[in-house]
Amino acid sequence: MRPRRYPYSGKKESTFVKADPELVEKILRNISFLEHLQVVLATKL
């Protein structure tokens, strides 16, 4: 039997991606943008 403490374990990520793919895309773009900024700043220093 599964513990009832975690009824949604394993389904969270797939549900989130299905629910709002545009939001996920925006988040991924923001992350890559921030990484790019860090690289630019690091090369200037």
PDB file with SEQRES, HELIX, SHEET and CRYST1 records, atoms N, CA, C and O in Angstrom:
SEQRES   1 A   45  MET ARG PRO ARG ARG TYR PRO TYR SER GLY LYS LYS GLU          
SEQRES   2 A   45  SER THR PHE VAL LYS ALA ASP PRO GLU LEU VAL GLU LYS          
SEQRES   3 A   45  ILE LEU ARG ASN ILE SER PHE LEU GLU HIS LEU GLN VAL          
SEQRES   4 A   45  VAL LEU ALA THR LYS LEU                                      
HELIX    1 AA1 LYS A   12  ALA A   19  1                                   8    
HELIX    2 AA2 PRO A   21  LYS A   44  1                                  24    
CRYST1    1.000    1.000    1.000  90.00  90.00  90.00 P 1           1          
ATOM      1  N   MET A   1       0.834  -1.211   0.000  1.00  0.00           N  
ATOM      2  CA  MET A   1       0.000   0.000   0.000  1.00  0.00           C  
ATOM      3  C   MET A   1       0.863   1.253   0.000  1.00  0.00           C  
ATOM      4  O   MET A   1       1.937   1.277   0.600  1.00  0.00           O  
ATOM      5  N   ARG A   2       0.393   2.279  -0.667  1.00  0.00           N  
ATOM      6  CA  ARG A   2       1.142   3.538  -0.715  1.00  0.00           C  
ATOM      7  C   ARG A   2       0.779   4.411   0.484  1.00  0.00           C  
ATOM      8  O   ARG A   2      -0.369   4.417   0.930  1.00  0.00           O  
ATOM      9  N   PRO A   3       1.756   5.143   1.000  1.00  0.00           N  
ATOM     10  CA  PRO A   3       1.449   6.090   2.083  1.00  0.00           C  
ATOM     11  C   PRO A   3       0.548   7.209   1.579  1.00  0.00           C  
ATOM     12  O   PRO A   3       0.725   7.694   0.461  1.00  0.00           O  
ATOM     13  N   ARG A   4      -0.411   7.617   2.391  1.00  0.00           N  
ATOM     14  CA  ARG A   4      -1.382   8.622   1.941  1.00  0.00           C  
ATOM     15  C   ARG A   4      -0.835  10.032   2.083  1.00  0.00           C  
ATOM     16  O   ARG A   4      -1.506  11.000   1.725  1.00  0.00           O  
ATOM     17  N   ARG A   5       0.379  10.151   2.605  1.00  0.00           N  
ATOM     18  CA  ARG A   5       0.953  11.486   2.785  1.00  0.00           C  
ATOM     19  C   ARG A   5       1.253  12.146   1.445  1.00  0.00           C  
ATOM     20  O   ARG A   5       1.141  13.365   1.310  1.00  0.00           O  
ATOM     21  N   TYR A   6       1.636  11.341   0.453  1.00  0.00           N  
ATOM     22  CA  TYR A   6       2.043  11.908  -0.836  1.00  0.00           C  
ATOM     23  C   TYR A   6       1.111  11.420  -1.937  1.00  0.00           C  
ATOM     24  O   TYR A   6       1.493  10.559  -2.728  1.00  0.00           O  
ATOM     25  N   PRO A   7      -0.107  11.955  -2.001  1.00  0.00           N  
ATOM     26  CA  PRO A   7      -1.053  11.476  -3.021  1.00  0.00           C  
ATOM     27  C   PRO A   7      -0.693  11.929  -4.426  1.00  0.00           C  
ATOM     28  O   PRO A   7      -1.108  11.301  -5.400  1.00  0.00           O  
ATOM     29  N   TYR A   8       0.071  13.009  -4.550  1.00  0.00           N  
ATOM     30  CA  TYR A   8       0.352  13.563  -5.883  1.00  0.00           C  
ATOM     31  C   TYR A   8       1.779  13.288  -6.347  1.00  0.00           C  
ATOM     32  O   TYR A   8       2.186  13.771  -7.404  1.00  0.00           O  
ATOM     33  N   SER A   9       2.542  12.521  -5.573  1.00  0.00           N  
ATOM     34  CA  SER A   9       3.944  12.303  -5.953  1.00  0.00           C  
ATOM     35  C   SER A   9       4.019  11.599  -7.301  1.00  0.00           C  
ATOM     36  O   SER A   9       3.318  10.618  -7.547  1.00  0.00           O  
ATOM     37  N   GLY A  10       4.889  12.121  -8.176  1.00  0.00           N  
ATOM     38  CA  GLY A  10       5.050  11.511  -9.487  1.00  0.00           C  
ATOM     39  C   GLY A  10       4.180  12.148 -10.551  1.00  0.00           C  
ATOM     40  O   GLY A  10       4.474  12.028 -11.740  1.00  0.00           O  
ATOM     41  N   LYS A  11       3.108  12.827 -10.143  1.00  0.00           N  
ATOM     42  CA  LYS A  11       2.214  13.429 -11.130  1.00  0.00           C  
ATOM     43  C   LYS A  11       2.399  14.939 -11.216  1.00  0.00           C  
ATOM     44  O   LYS A  11       1.908  15.569 -12.153  1.00  0.00           O  
ATOM     45  N   LYS A  12       3.087  15.514 -10.269  1.00  0.00           N  
ATOM     46  CA  LYS A  12       3.204  16.976 -10.201  1.00  0.00           C  
ATOM     47  C   LYS A  12       3.793  17.555 -11.487  1.00  0.00           C  
ATOM     48  O   LYS A  12       3.186  18.429 -12.108  1.00  0.00           O  
ATOM     49  N   GLU A  13       4.956  17.080 -11.883  1.00  0.00           N  
ATOM     50  CA  GLU A  13       5.676  17.705 -12.998  1.00  0.00           C  
ATOM     51  C   GLU A  13       4.883  17.603 -14.299  1.00  0.00           C  
ATOM     52  O   GLU A  13       4.712  18.598 -15.002  1.00  0.00           O  
ATOM     53  N   SER A  14       4.402  16.407 -14.618  1.00  0.00           N  
ATOM     54  CA  SER A  14       3.696  16.231 -15.889  1.00  0.00           C  
ATOM     55  C   SER A  14       2.429  17.078 -15.916  1.00  0.00           C  
ATOM     56  O   SER A  14       2.095  17.664 -16.946  1.00  0.00           O  
ATOM     57  N   THR A  15       1.724  17.145 -14.792  1.00  0.00           N  
ATOM     58  CA  THR A  15       0.508  17.958 -14.738  1.00  0.00           C  
ATOM     59  C   THR A  15       0.844  19.424 -14.934  1.00  0.00           C  
ATOM     60  O   THR A  15       0.133  20.142 -15.637  1.00  0.00           O  
ATOM     61  N   PHE A  16       1.926  19.868 -14.312  1.00  0.00           N  
ATOM     62  CA  PHE A  16       2.330  21.268 -14.418  1.00  0.00           C  
ATOM     63  C   PHE A  16       2.674  21.610 -15.863  1.00  0.00           C  
ATOM     64  O   PHE A  16       2.268  22.657 -16.367  1.00  0.00           O  
ATOM     65  N   VAL A  17       3.416  20.736 -16.528  1.00  0.00           N  
ATOM     66  CA  VAL A  17       3.811  20.995 -17.913  1.00  0.00           C  
ATOM     67  C   VAL A  17       2.579  20.999 -18.816  1.00  0.00           C  
ATOM     68  O   VAL A  17       2.467  21.834 -19.714  1.00  0.00           O  
ATOM     69  N   LYS A  18       1.659  20.071 -18.579  1.00  0.00           N  
ATOM     70  CA  LYS A  18       0.446  20.018 -19.406  1.00  0.00           C  
ATOM     71  C   LYS A  18      -0.435  21.234 -19.152  1.00  0.00           C  
ATOM     72  O   LYS A  18      -1.086  21.740 -20.067  1.00  0.00           O  
ATOM     73  N   ALA A  19      -0.452  21.700 -17.905  1.00  0.00           N  
ATOM     74  CA  ALA A  19      -1.363  22.779 -17.533  1.00  0.00           C  
ATOM     75  C   ALA A  19      -0.980  24.087 -18.219  1.00  0.00           C  
ATOM     76  O   ALA A  19      -1.855  24.802 -18.707  1.00  0.00           O  
ATOM     77  N   ASP A  20       0.310  24.411 -18.264  1.00  0.00           N  
ATOM     78  CA  ASP A  20       0.708  25.716 -18.803  1.00  0.00           C  
ATOM     79  C   ASP A  20       2.080  25.636 -19.473  1.00  0.00           C  
ATOM     80  O   ASP A  20       3.075  26.046 -18.876  1.00  0.00           O  
ATOM     81  N   PRO A  21       2.154  25.119 -20.698  1.00  0.00           N  
ATOM     82  CA  PRO A  21       3.448  25.018 -21.390  1.00  0.00           C  
ATOM     83  C   PRO A  21       4.059  26.380 -21.681  1.00  0.00           C  
ATOM     84  O   PRO A  21       5.282  26.514 -21.727  1.00  0.00           O  
ATOM     85  N   GLU A  22       3.215  27.396 -21.878  1.00  0.00           N  
ATOM     86  CA  GLU A  22       3.741  28.740 -22.150  1.00  0.00           C  
ATOM     87  C   GLU A  22       4.504  29.270 -20.947  1.00  0.00           C  
ATOM     88  O   GLU A  22       5.563  29.881 -21.091  1.00  0.00           O  
ATOM     89  N   LEU A  23       3.961  29.032 -19.761  1.00  0.00           N  
ATOM     90  CA  LEU A  23       4.622  29.490 -18.539  1.00  0.00           C  
ATOM     91  C   LEU A  23       5.976  28.810 -18.387  1.00  0.00           C  
ATOM     92  O   LEU A  23       6.967  29.449 -18.036  1.00  0.00           O  
ATOM     93  N   VAL A  24       6.007  27.506 -18.655  1.00  0.00           N  
ATOM     94  CA  VAL A  24       7.269  26.765 -18.565  1.00  0.00           C  
ATOM     95  C   VAL A  24       8.278  27.335 -19.550  1.00  0.00           C  
ATOM     96  O   VAL A  24       9.456  27.494 -19.231  1.00  0.00           O  
ATOM     97  N   GLU A  25       7.796  27.642 -20.759  1.00  0.00           N  
ATOM     98  CA  GLU A  25       8.684  28.198 -21.786  1.00  0.00           C  
ATOM     99  C   GLU A  25       9.270  29.528 -21.323  1.00  0.00           C  
ATOM    100  O   GLU A  25      10.465  29.775 -21.482  1.00  0.00           O  
ATOM    101  N   LYS A  26       8.418  30.388 -20.746  1.00  0.00           N  
ATOM    102  CA  LYS A  26       8.889  31.691 -20.256  1.00  0.00           C  
ATOM    103  C   LYS A  26       9.950  31.508 -19.186  1.00  0.00           C  
ATOM    104  O   LYS A  26      10.974  32.190 -19.191  1.00  0.00           O  
ATOM    105  N   ILE A  27       9.700  30.577 -18.263  1.00  0.00           N  
ATOM    106  CA  ILE A  27      10.659  30.344 -17.175  1.00  0.00           C  
ATOM    107  C   ILE A  27      11.988  29.878 -17.749  1.00  0.00           C  
ATOM    108  O   ILE A  27      13.047  30.354 -17.340  1.00  0.00           O  
ATOM    109  N   LEU A  28      11.934  28.946 -18.697  1.00  0.00           N  
ATOM    110  CA  LEU A  28      13.168  28.434 -19.294  1.00  0.00           C  
ATOM    111  C   LEU A  28      13.917  29.550 -20.014  1.00  0.00           C  
ATOM    112  O   LEU A  28      15.143  29.631 -19.940  1.00  0.00           O  
ATOM    113  N   ARG A  29      13.174  30.409 -20.711  1.00  0.00           N  
ATOM    114  CA  ARG A  29      13.820  31.526 -21.413  1.00  0.00           C  
ATOM    115  C   ARG A  29      14.482  32.468 -20.423  1.00  0.00           C  
ATOM    116  O   ARG A  29      15.604  32.922 -20.650  1.00  0.00           O  
ATOM    117  N   ASN A  30      13.794  32.765 -19.324  1.00  0.00           N  
ATOM    118  CA  ASN A  30      14.353  33.660 -18.313  1.00  0.00           C  
ATOM    119  C   ASN A  30      15.627  33.071 -17.724  1.00  0.00           C  
ATOM    120  O   ASN A  30      16.599  33.790 -17.495  1.00  0.00           O  
ATOM    121  N   ILE A  31      15.623  31.760 -17.479  1.00  0.00           N  
ATOM    122  CA  ILE A  31      16.805  31.113 -16.909  1.00  0.00           C  
ATOM    123  C   ILE A  31      17.973  31.225 -17.880  1.00  0.00           C  
ATOM    124  O   ILE A  31      19.081  31.577 -17.477  1.00  0.00           O  
ATOM    125  N   SER A  32      17.737  30.930 -19.148  1.00  0.00           N  
ATOM    126  CA  SER A  32      18.821  31.003 -20.133  1.00  0.00           C  
ATOM    127  C   SER A  32      19.300  32.440 -20.283  1.00  0.00           C  
ATOM    128  O   SER A  32      20.492  32.680 -20.477  1.00  0.00           O  
ATOM    129  N   PHE A  33      18.377  33.402 -20.194  1.00  0.00           N  
ATOM    130  CA  PHE A  33      18.741  34.815 -20.296  1.00  0.00           C  
ATOM    131  C   PHE A  33      19.639  35.214 -19.132  1.00  0.00           C  
ATOM    132  O   PHE A  33      20.635  35.913 -19.318  1.00  0.00           O  
ATOM    133  N   LEU A  34      19.283  34.766 -17.930  1.00  0.00           N  
ATOM    134  CA  LEU A  34      20.100  35.082 -16.753  1.00  0.00           C  
ATOM    135  C   LEU A  34      21.480  34.447 -16.880  1.00  0.00           C  
ATOM    136  O   LEU A  34      22.487  35.063 -16.532  1.00  0.00           O  
ATOM    137  N   GLU A  35      21.524  33.206 -17.382  1.00  0.00           N  
ATOM    138  CA  GLU A  35      22.820  32.545 -17.560  1.00  0.00           C  
ATOM    139  C   GLU A  35      23.669  33.324 -18.550  1.00  0.00           C  
ATOM    140  O   GLU A  35      24.870  33.493 -18.336  1.00  0.00           O  
ATOM    141  N   HIS A  36      23.069  33.796 -19.618  1.00  0.00           N  
ATOM    142  CA  HIS A  36      23.794  34.582 -20.620  1.00  0.00           C  
ATOM    143  C   HIS A  36      24.341  35.859 -19.998  1.00  0.00           C  
ATOM    144  O   HIS A  36      25.484  36.239 -20.254  1.00  0.00           O  
ATOM    145  N   LEU A  37      23.531  36.520 -19.186  1.00  0.00           N  
ATOM    146  CA  LEU A  37      23.978  37.747 -18.512  1.00  0.00           C  
ATOM    147  C   LEU A  37      25.186  37.461 -17.629  1.00  0.00           C  
ATOM    148  O   LEU A  37      26.150  38.226 -17.623  1.00  0.00           O  
ATOM    149  N   GLN A  38      25.135  36.365 -16.887  1.00  0.00           N  
ATOM    150  CA  GLN A  38      26.246  36.012 -16.002  1.00  0.00           C  
ATOM    151  C   GLN A  38      27.521  35.816 -16.806  1.00  0.00           C  
ATOM    152  O   GLN A  38      28.592  36.265 -16.397  1.00  0.00           O  
ATOM    153  N   VAL A  39      27.409  35.150 -17.945  1.00  0.00           N  
ATOM    154  CA  VAL A  39      28.589  34.918 -18.783  1.00  0.00           C  
ATOM    155  C   VAL A  39      29.157  36.242 -19.271  1.00  0.00           C  
ATOM    156  O   VAL A  39      30.370  36.450 -19.241  1.00  0.00           O  
ATOM    157  N   VAL A  40      28.284  37.138 -19.719  1.00  0.00           N  
ATOM    158  CA  VAL A  40      28.735  38.443 -20.222  1.00  0.00           C  
ATOM    159  C   VAL A  40      29.427  39.221 -19.113  1.00  0.00           C  
ATOM    160  O   VAL A  40      30.496  39.792 -19.327  1.00  0.00           O  
ATOM    161  N   LEU A  41      28.826  39.247 -17.938  1.00  0.00           N  
ATOM    162  CA  LEU A  41      29.422  39.981 -16.818  1.00  0.00           C  
ATOM    163  C   LEU A  41      30.762  39.363 -16.426  1.00  0.00           C  
ATOM    164  O   LEU A  41      31.711  40.081 -16.110  1.00  0.00           O  
ATOM    165  N   ALA A  42      30.840  38.047 -16.447  1.00  0.00           N  
ATOM    166  CA  ALA A  42      32.076  37.370 -16.050  1.00  0.00           C  
ATOM    167  C   ALA A  42      33.198  37.694 -17.028  1.00  0.00           C  
ATOM    168  O   ALA A  42      34.342  37.879 -16.616  1.00  0.00           O  
ATOM    169  N   THR A  43      32.883  37.764 -18.321  1.00  0.00           N  
ATOM    170  CA  THR A  43      33.927  38.037 -19.311  1.00  0.00           C  
ATOM    171  C   THR A  43      34.391  39.487 -19.218  1.00  0.00           C  
ATOM    172  O   THR A  43      35.551  39.785 -19.501  1.00  0.00           O  
ATOM    173  N   LYS A  44      33.490  40.396 -18.823  1.00  0.00           N  
ATOM    174  CA  LYS A  44      33.879  41.804 -18.694  1.00  0.00           C  
ATOM    175  C   LYS A  44      34.808  42.011 -17.504  1.00  0.00           C  
ATOM    176  O   LYS A  44      35.715  42.843 -17.550  1.00  0.00           O  
ATOM    177  N   LEU A  45      34.573  41.246 -16.436  1.00  0.00           N  
ATOM    178  CA  LEU A  45      35.441  41.355 -15.263  1.00  0.00           C  
ATOM    179  C   LEU A  45      36.730  40.609 -15.555  1.00  0.00           C  
ATOM    180  O   LEU A  45      37.622  40.562 -14.707  1.00  0.00           O  
TER     181      LEU A  45                                                      
END                                                                             
